[in-house]
Structures are given as structure tokens and as C-alpha cells.
Amino acid sequence: MEKEDLVAIANTIMPFGKYQGRALIDLPEPYLLWFARKNEFPEGRLGQLMSLTLAIKIEGLEGLIKPLKQRRS
């Protein structure tokens, strides 16, 4: 896990679904677990970041990510 990944998790916006428009770090853990159980994280960078987000949430490390969020205007 690189610093760039952590910043991306804090600032990448979910582009689809029930939680469209939320930063990845703000997605509910059960939603991310649903993707993991189905083994269907999206392909590419988004799926990698969602998987890392789930790991961060499981370990209770969200507090490390939230200060990296940029303010959106």
C-alpha cells in the first residue's frame, strides 16, 4: 500500500450504484463486503482501491484516511 493509494481512497468518488457520489472511504463496510463475497470488485484501479478500502475498514484504520480528504467545492 502506497501513500498515493491512501490519498486516492480518501478522494476517489464512487462512480455508480447505491452510493454513487461518495468517497470510497465513506462507503459502508457491508457494501464493500457484498462486493468481496460476490468476488466482483470492479476491474482495474477502482476495484483495487475498493478492496484496499475494505481492508482498512476491517482493521479500523479509517481515521488515518479521513484527514487526507480534500474539500470539494
N, C-alpha and C positions, 0 to 999 in steps of 0.2 A: 504494500500500500504506500503510495507516494503522496506528498503534500498536495499535488495537483488533483489527485483523486478526492481528497478530503474537501478541497475548495469546490470541486465540481459537484460533490454530493450536497453541499450546502446551497449551491446556486443553480443547479440544473432543475428545470421545471418539467414536471410530468406532462408529456405531450398528448396523452389520451386517457380515456377511461373515467371511472367514477371520481378520481382525484386529480383530474386534469387541472393544471394551473398551480399546483402546489409544488414546493421544492421537495426534492427526493427525501431529505432529512425529515420533512414534515409528514411523510406518508405513514399511515398507521402500520404498526408491526403485523397485525393479522392480514392486511392486504399484501404485504411483501411475502408473508408465509404462504399465502394462497398461490402466488407465482412459484415459490420454491416447491411446494407439494406437487404441483402440476408439472414441475420441471420445465416451465415455459417462460422463463425470463426472456424479454425481447432480445433479439440478436444484437451484437455489436456493443458499442460503448454504453448505451443506455442500460442494457441488461447487466453488464459488468458492474456499473455503478449501483444499480438496484440491489444486486447480490451483496455488494460491499455494505450498502446501507443496512440491509438486514443483519449482517454480521455485527455491525456497530451497535445496532439497537439491541440485539441479543446480549451483547456484552455490557450494555448500559453505558455506552460511551458517547451518547448524543450530545452531552454537554461540551465535548471537545469540538463538535462540528458547528453548533449553532452560532458561536462567535464569529465564524468565518462567513456568515451570510452577508451578502451585500444588500443594501437598501434598494428597493425597486421604486422608481417614481411613477 
